[in-house]
Every structure is written in structure tokens, then in C-alpha cells.
Amino acid sequence: MEDIHSPNFQALFNFTRQIKNDLAINNRQITMANVRITYILGDRTEIIETQIYISLNNHPSAKLTMIERGWLKAETYYTEFQTGYNKFSFNSDAKTLVIENNKQSKMGSYYRVEIVEI
């Protein structure tokens, strides 16, 4: 089981706690929200509005899943992130969850995803 005190888990947990309009009302397993996602890949930036699902008690890591829409397709972009594989941080002032990876992946050597509830 994941260490709930890890910085990655705490970032996702804190983002989940600040969501004002949980679309999965009264579901203790999943939090769902309308969000704006900014994907930064090298010199490219893509922005889209969609929905996300967050499962904090997914084994072995907490998980965030984006709903595919428009250009946001799993064949080209990561649409699922686990706290055990990516770096998560939460900016409480901007209420923005940031997910980063600087290892070689299908999307290149670096990407940054910024998620804010709308």
C-alpha cells in the first residue's frame, strides 16, 4: 500500500479536498470534477476542458484519470497518472494540481500537466 504521507499522495489528496463540485456525490471511492487541463510538452502547450476521476485508495498508488475529449486521446497523451510513477505537487493559492515527468516517455523527455477545477 502507498505511503499516504508521501508528497505525491498528499498533493493529490489536497487537490481532491479543495474540489467544490464533486460530480460523484457521496461516492467514498471516487471524486469526479470538471477541470481545465494545460498540457505542456517541450515548446507546445495544449489546453482543454474535460472531467477527471480521482481514486485515492487505488492499489498500489492513488490514481487520476482524464476523460478523453478532442485532442486528448490516450494514443498520443497520457490520460492516467499514478502517484507512484509521476511527480505531483499542489499549489494551494492557485488551487492547481501539477503533474510532471522528466523521464523518456511516449510524449518525449518532459511533460507537465496543470489541472484546475472549473
C-alpha positions, 0 to 999 in steps of 0.5 A, a space after each residue: 500500500 502507498 505511503 499516504 504521507 508521501 508528497 505525491 499522495 498528499 498533493 493529490 489528496 489536497 487537490 481532491 479536498 479543495 474540489 467544490 463540485 464533486 460530480 460523484 456525490 457521496 461516492 467514498 471511492 471516487 471524486 469526479 470534477 470538471 477541470 481545465 487541463 494545460 498540457 505542456 510538452 517541450 515548446 507546445 502547450 495544449 489546453 482543454 476542458 474535460 472531467 477527471 476521476 480521482 481514486 485515492 485508495 487505488 492499489 498500489 498508488 492513488 490514481 487520476 484519470 482524464 476523460 478523453 475529449 478532442 485532442 486528448 486521446 490516450 494514443 498520443 497523451 497520457 490520460 492516467 497518472 499514478 502517484 507512484 510513477 509521476 511527480 505531483 505537487 499542489 499549489 494551494 493559492 492557485 488551487 492547481 494540481 501539477 503533474 510532471 515527468 522528466 523521464 523518456 516517455 511516449 510524449 518525449 523527455 518532459 511533460 507537465 500537466 496543470 489541472 484546475 477545477 472549473 
